[in-house]
Amino acid sequence: MTQEHNQHNHSADPLHAKKEAWSGRFSEPVAEFVLRYTQSVSFDKRMAMADIAGSLAHARMLATCGVISEKDFSDIERGMNQIADEIRTGKFLWQLELEDVHLNIEARLTQLIGDAGKRLHTGRSRNDQVATDVRLYLRTEIDEIIGLLCHLQEVLVAQAAKEADTIMPGFTHMQVAQPVTFGHHMLAYVEMFERDRERMSDLRRRVNRSPLGAAALAGTTYPIDREQSARLLGFEAVAQNSLDAVSDRDFAIEFTSAASLVMIHISRLSEELVYWMSQSFSFIKLPDRFTTGSSIMPQKKNPDVPETARGKCSRVVGDLVTMAMLMKGLPLAYNKDLQEDKEPVFDAIDTVKDTLRAFVEMMAGVEPNRERMRQAAASGYPTATDLADYLARRGVPFRTAHDIVGRVVRLASERACDIADLSLQELREFSDVITEDVYDVLTLEGSIAARNHIGGTAPEQVRRQVARWEAIFAERARQ
């Protein structure tokens, strides 16, 4: 709904203010239950500071363009500063009857400064006003999420530095595959969260475009300067089509998509933490403050934070689906359906931020059980691939080498021993290219050290990656 500019001086009564905003066409007030059903102030009041910032930029632009007087702008600025202070101190009275954050603030402004408050809405609509507020609010929240992602990366890199030599099993199909290091494993998540950070940074550019001045859907007849208000608000560009500016929320869909990927990565890490902490694995200990006990089984120490985060992932993915379904059938331009765009975005913001804060602290306190990890890595013949590579380097075709190693593993399994426990004579029965140096590749340390290339698990490479990330963090700190 758009608000028409009204020069008349009326009572500051809130119900009168609402009627004045748009109800001149109607002969009876909105039913009380309809007010409750259609209101949004209960959740959109969190955008109050963004709304105030947008209004001040709009008012400054109107005064510069001569649409309102400098005296009106001065009064608006004074009134808005008082309202901002009332909101910060909890003294502002939010009224359901005034429907949303925008009308609540406008009604209070008019109550404080009179007709100048009514002139604020000249040349704009609630349609471009709310689109502006959502972008301003989301822009700030994206910056916070990026900061939290960077903190989590720093924690994981610190773990990688400490555990560059800590051997653990790498799995495929949840079976022991090849030995890796715990540091290398932590760095895998650093890379995932880096892509999350890049996505957030990239979508921020599309969020940071100003719809202000698009008015209800077609622009305004007033001589406004949209570029000026955009500059005042720190927008990088102005939305170039008024219909599109007020009616699309693709940037919000994109945000919930990026937020979903953050949570999917968190959920994958959570899954690993849950089974690593189980008695069957006993790979890690989590700080006690991130676990809980059982109401009936006193021996239990449950990984509640990772489990909760794993569950909350579905919640954020649900926010993405809500946003996509909300937009899919809307004709141009604004429709009241778009009131439903805020709660999914707000929920995704809150869930991602709370989860990242928890994981920053929790992951800093993870303690690996190095001996148990090593024992687990030694089971399941994790160096079988190394033996196949050893044979291939000595001229045996890899597929033939693969078959040979399969038969070696069968023998070791029958003997209930590791490949490295077989004698040289026994190994040479499978291939005469095998010599004493084969045992260098059959040890866990030899296996991981041999993978000494970019992206490999060799401790040397882990330390190089740690140094690379530390340089990246230092560069970010300078920016």
C-alpha positions in Angstrom: 0.0 0.0 0.0 1.2 3.5 -0.8 0.8 6.6 1.4 -0.3 9.8 -0.3 1.3 13.1 0.8 -1.1 15.1 2.9 -0.5 18.7 3.9 -3.4 18.9 6.5 -2.7 19.1 10.2 -4.6 16.4 12.1 -4.5 14.9 15.6 -1.5 12.8 16.5 -3.8 10.0 17.7 -2.3 6.8 16.3 -5.6 5.4 14.9 -6.2 8.7 13.2 -2.6 8.6 11.8 -3.3 5.2 10.3 -6.5 6.4 8.7 -4.8 9.5 7.4 -2.1 7.3 5.8 -4.4 5.5 3.4 -8.0 5.1 4.6 -9.7 8.1 3.0 -11.2 5.8 0.4 -13.0 3.6 3.0 -16.1 4.2 5.0 -15.4 1.9 8.0 -12.3 0.9 9.9 -10.4 -2.3 9.4 -11.6 -5.2 11.6 -9.5 -5.8 14.6 -8.6 -9.4 13.7 -7.6 -8.2 10.2 -5.2 -5.7 11.8 -3.7 -8.5 13.7 -3.5 -10.8 10.7 -1.9 -8.2 8.4 0.4 -6.4 10.8 4.1 -6.7 10.5 5.4 -4.4 13.3 5.9 -7.4 15.6 8.8 -8.5 13.5 9.8 -5.7 11.1 10.5 -3.3 14.0 14.0 -4.7 14.0 14.5 -2.6 10.8 13.8 0.6 12.7 17.3 2.1 12.4 17.4 1.3 8.7 14.0 3.0 8.3 15.3 6.1 10.1 18.5 6.2 8.0 16.5 5.8 4.8 14.0 8.5 5.8 16.8 11.0 6.7 18.5 10.4 3.4 15.2 10.9 1.6 14.5 14.1 3.5 18.0 15.5 2.9 17.5 14.8 -0.8 14.1 16.5 -0.8 15.5 19.6 0.8 18.4 19.7 -1.6 16.0 19.5 -4.5 13.8 22.2 -3.0 10.8 19.9 -2.5 10.8 20.6 1.2 12.3 23.4 3.2 15.6 23.3 5.1 13.5 24.1 8.2 11.4 21.0 7.5 14.5 18.9 7.1 16.0 20.3 10.3 12.8 19.4 12.2 12.7 15.9 10.6 16.3 15.3 11.6 15.6 16.4 15.2 12.5 14.3 15.5 14.2 11.2 14.0 17.2 11.6 16.4 14.7 11.6 19.3 12.9 8.6 18.0 16.1 6.7 17.5 17.1 7.4 21.1 13.6 6.2 22.3 14.0 3.0 20.4 17.6 2.4 21.7 16.5 3.0 25.3 13.3 0.9 25.0 11.0 3.9 25.5 9.3 3.8 22.1 5.7 2.6 22.1 5.1 0.2 19.2 1.5 0.1 18.2 -0.1 -2.8 16.4 -2.8 -0.5 15.0 -0.1 1.3 13.0 0.6 -2.0 11.1 4.4 -1.7 10.5 7.6 -0.1 11.5 7.2 2.6 8.9 3.9 4.0 10.1 4.9 3.7 13.7 7.9 5.9 13.2 6.0 8.3 10.9 3.2 8.7 13.4 5.6 9.4 16.2 7.5 11.9 14.1 4.4 13.8 13.2 3.5 13.7 16.9 6.8 15.3 17.7 7.2 17.9 14.9 3.8 18.4 13.3 3.3 19.0 9.6 7.0 18.6 8.8 6.7 15.0 9.7 3.8 14.6 7.2 6.0 16.1 4.4 8.6 13.4 4.9 6.7 11.0 2.7 6.6 13.3 -0.3 8.0 11.5 -3.4 8.1 8.0 -2.0 5.8 5.1 -1.1 5.9 2.4 1.5 6.7 0.2 -1.4 10.1 1.7 -2.1 10.5 2.5 1.5 10.3 -1.1 2.7 12.4 -2.3 -0.2 15.1 0.2 0.8 14.9 -0.8 4.5 15.2 -4.5 3.8 18.3 -3.9 1.7 19.9 -1.6 4.2 19.2 -4.0 7.1 20.4 -7.1 5.1 23.5 -5.4 4.0 24.6 -4.8 7.6 23.7 -8.4 8.6 25.7 -9.8 5.6 28.7 -7.9 6.9 28.4 -9.5 10.3 28.0 -13.0 8.8 31.1 -12.5 6.7 33.0 -11.4 9.9 31.8 -14.6 11.7 32.8 -16.8 8.8 36.3 -15.3 8.9 36.6 -15.9 12.7 35.5 -19.5 12.2 38.1 -19.9 9.5 40.8 -18.5 11.8 39.9 -21.0 14.5 40.0 -23.9 12.1 43.4 -22.8 10.6 44.7 -22.6 14.2 43.6 -26.2 14.8 45.2 -27.2 11.5 48.5 -25.6 12.6 48.5 -27.6 15.8 47.4 -30.9 14.2 49.4 -30.8 11.0 51.1 -34.2 11.9 48.1 -35.8 13.6 47.2 -38.9 11.6 43.5 -39.9 11.3 41.6 -42.1 8.9 40.1 -40.6 5.8 36.9 -42.2 4.8 34.9 -42.9 1.7 31.5 -44.6 2.0 32.2 -44.3 5.8 34.9 -46.9 5.5 38.6 -46.3 6.1 40.2 -45.3 2.8 43.5 -43.6 3.2 45.3 -41.9 6.1 45.1 -38.1 6.3 45.9 -35.6 8.9 43.4 -33.9 11.2 44.9 -30.6 10.2 44.2 -31.4 6.5 40.6 -32.3 7.5 40.1 -29.0 9.2 41.4 -27.1 6.2 38.8 -28.7 4.0 36.1 -26.8 6.0 38.2 -23.6 5.8 37.8 -23.9 2.0 34.1 -24.5 2.2 33.6 -21.5 4.5 35.7 -19.4 2.1 33.3 -20.1 -0.7 30.5 -19.2 1.7 32.3 -15.9 2.4 32.8 -15.3 -1.3 29.1 -15.9 -2.0 28.1 -13.5 0.8 30.4 -10.8 -0.5 29.2 -11.3 -4.1 25.5 -11.1 -3.3 26.1 -8.1 -1.1 26.8 -6.1 -4.3 23.3 -7.0 -5.6 21.7 -6.2 -2.3 23.5 -2.8 -2.3 21.3 -1.1 -4.9 18.9 1.6 -4.0 15.1 1.3 -4.8 14.4 4.6 -3.0 12.5 7.0 -5.3 10.8 4.3 -7.3 7.7 5.2 -5.2 4.7 2.9 -5.5 5.6 1.4 -8.9 6.1 4.1 -11.5 8.3 6.7 -10.0 7.2 10.1 -8.8 6.3 13.5 -10.3 8.4 15.3 -7.8 11.9 16.6 -9.0 13.9 14.1 -6.9 17.6 13.0 -7.1 17.8 9.3 -6.6 21.5 9.2 -7.0 21.9 11.6 -4.1 19.8 9.6 -1.7 21.7 6.4 -2.8 25.1 8.1 -2.1 23.9 9.2 1.3 22.9 5.6 2.2 26.1 4.1 0.8 24.4 2.2 -2.0 26.7 1.3 -4.9 24.0 1.8 -7.6 20.4 2.9 -8.2 17.8 0.3 -9.3 17.1 1.3 -12.9 13.4 0.2 -13.2 10.8 1.4 -10.8 8.6 -1.7 -11.3 11.5 -4.1 -10.6 12.8 -2.0 -7.7 9.7 -2.4 -5.6 8.5 -5.8 -6.6 11.4 -8.2 -6.7 13.2 -9.9 -3.7 15.6 -12.0 -5.7 18.4 -10.6 -3.6 16.7 -12.0 -0.5 16.2 -15.4 -2.1 19.9 -15.3 -3.0 20.7 -14.5 0.6 18.7 -17.4 2.0 20.4 -19.6 -0.6 23.8 -18.6 0.5 22.8 -18.9 4.2 21.5 -22.4 3.4 24.9 -23.4 2.1 26.6 -22.0 5.2 24.3 -24.2 7.3 24.8 -27.2 5.0 28.5 -27.0 5.6 28.0 -26.5 9.3 25.7 -29.5 9.3 28.3 -31.7 7.6 30.9 -30.7 10.2 28.3 -31.3 12.9 27.7 -34.8 11.6 31.4 -35.6 11.8 31.7 -34.1 15.3 28.7 -36.2 16.5 30.2 -39.5 15.4 33.8 -38.5 16.2 32.6 -37.9 19.8 30.8 -41.3 20.1 32.3 -44.1 22.0 32.7 -46.1 18.8 35.1 -43.5 17.5 36.4 -41.5 20.5 38.3 -39.2 18.1 37.6 -35.9 19.9 36.5 -34.3 23.1 34.2 -31.2 23.0 34.3 -28.6 25.7 31.8 -29.5 28.4 29.9 -26.2 28.0 28.8 -27.4 24.5 27.5 -30.7 25.7 24.7 -31.9 28.0 23.9 -35.0 30.0 21.1 -37.4 30.0 18.0 -37.2 32.3 18.3 -40.9 32.9 21.7 -42.1 31.9 24.4 -40.4 34.1 27.3 -41.6 31.9 26.2 -39.7 28.8 27.8 -36.6 27.4 25.7 -35.6 24.4 27.0 -33.3 21.6 23.9 -31.1 21.7 25.3 -28.1 20.0 26.4 -30.0 16.8 23.1 -31.9 16.8 21.1 -28.7 17.2 23.0 -27.0 14.4 22.5 -30.0 12.2 18.8 -29.7 12.8 18.7 -25.9 12.3 20.2 -26.4 8.8 16.8 -27.7 7.7 15.2 -24.6 9.1 17.3 -22.3 7.0 16.8 -24.4 3.9 13.1 -24.0 4.7 13.5 -20.3 4.7 15.0 -20.5 1.2 12.0 -22.6 0.0 9.6 -20.1 1.6 11.2 -17.2 -0.2 11.3 -19.0 -3.6 7.6 -20.0 -3.3 6.7 -16.5 -2.2 8.0 -14.9 -5.3 7.2 -17.5 -8.0 3.7 -16.4 -8.8 3.7 -12.6 -8.1 2.8 -10.3 -11.0 4.3 -6.9 -11.2 4.4 -4.7 -9.2 4.0 -4.7 -5.4 1.7 -7.3 -3.7 0.9 -7.6 -0.1 2.4 -11.1 -0.2 5.8 -9.4 0.0 5.1 -8.7 3.7 6.0 -12.4 4.2 9.5 -11.8 2.8 10.9 -10.6 6.1 10.5 -13.4 8.6 12.3 -16.0 6.5 15.2 -13.6 6.0 15.3 -12.6 9.6 15.1 -16.2 10.7 18.0 -17.2 8.4 20.1 -14.3 9.7 19.5 -15.1 13.3 20.1 -18.9 12.9 23.3 -18.5 10.8 24.8 -15.9 13.2 24.0 -17.8 16.4 25.3 -21.0 14.9 28.6 -19.4 13.7 29.1 -17.8 17.1 28.7 -21.2 18.8 31.0 -22.9 16.4 33.8 -20.3 16.6 34.1 -20.9 20.3 33.4 -24.7 20.2 35.9 -25.5 17.5 38.6 -23.6 19.3 38.1 -26.0 22.2 38.1 -29.3 20.3 40.7 -31.7 21.6 41.6 -34.6 19.3 42.5 -38.0 20.7 45.6 -38.5 18.7 46.3 -42.1 19.7 42.8 -43.3 19.0 42.8 -41.5 15.6 46.1 -43.2 14.7 44.8 -46.6 15.8 41.7 -46.2 13.6 43.8 -45.1 10.7 45.8 -48.3 10.9 42.8 -50.4 10.5 41.2 -51.2 7.1 44.4 -51.4 5.1 44.7 -47.6 4.5 48.0 -47.9 2.7 46.8 -50.4 0.0 46.7 -47.5 -2.5 50.2 -46.6 -1.6 51.3 -50.2 -2.4 49.5 -50.0 -5.8 51.3 -46.7 -6.6 54.6 -48.3 -5.5 54.1 -51.1 -8.0 53.0 -48.7 -10.8 56.1 -46.6 -10.3 58.1 -49.7 -11.0 56.5 -50.4 -14.3 53.5 -52.5 -13.3 50.3 -51.3 -15.1 48.1 -49.7 -12.5 45.1 -52.0 -13.1 47.5 -55.0 -12.7 48.9 -53.4 -9.6 45.4 -52.9 -8.3 44.7 -56.6 -8.7 47.9 -57.6 -7.0 47.2 -55.4 -4.0 43.7 -56.8 -3.7 45.2 -60.3 -3.4 47.8 -58.9 -0.8 44.9 -57.5 1.2 43.1 -60.8 1.1 46.2 -62.6 2.5 46.6 -59.9 5.3 42.9 -60.3 6.1 43.3 -64.0 6.4 46.3 -63.6 8.7 44.4 -60.8 10.7 47.4 -58.5 10.3 48.3 -55.3 8.5 50.0 -55.3 5.1 53.1 -53.9 6.7 53.2 -57.0 8.9 53.7 -59.3 6.0 57.3 -60.4 5.3 59.2 -59.2 2.3 59.3 -62.8 1.0 55.5 -63.0 1.3 55.1 -59.7 -0.6 57.5 -60.7 -3.3 55.4 -63.8 -4.1 52.9 -61.3 -5.6 55.5 -59.3 -7.6 59.3 -59.5 -7.9 59.6 -55.7 -8.3 58.9 -55.4 -4.5 62.1 -54.7 -2.5 62.9 -53.7 1.1 62.0 -50.0 0.5 58.3 -51.1 0.2 57.9 -50.7 3.9 58.6 -46.9 3.6 55.2 -46.5 1.8 53.3 -49.0 4.0 53.7 -46.9 7.1 51.1 -44.3 7.9 53.7 -41.5 8.1 55.1 -42.6 4.8 51.7 -42.6 3.2 50.8 -39.1 4.2 54.3 -37.7 3.5 54.2 -39.0 0.0 51.1 -36.8 -0.8 53.3 -33.7 -0.9 51.7 -31.5 -3.5 49.2 -28.6 -3.5 46.1 -29.8 -1.8 47.7 -32.9 -0.5 47.6 -34.2 3.1 51.3 -34.2 3.7 52.2 -32.3 6.9 54.5 -30.1 4.9 51.6 -29.1 2.6 49.3 -28.5 5.6 51.8 -26.1 7.1 52.1 -24.3 3.7 48.3 -24.0 3.6 48.3 -22.7 7.2 50.9 -20.0 6.2 48.9 -19.1 3.1 45.7 -18.6 5.2 47.6 -16.7 7.9 48.8 -14.3 5.1 45.2 -14.0 3.9 44.0 -13.2 7.4 46.7 -10.5 7.8 45.7 -8.9 4.5 42.0 -8.9 5.5 43.0 -7.2 8.8 44.8 -4.4 6.9 41.8 -3.7 4.6 
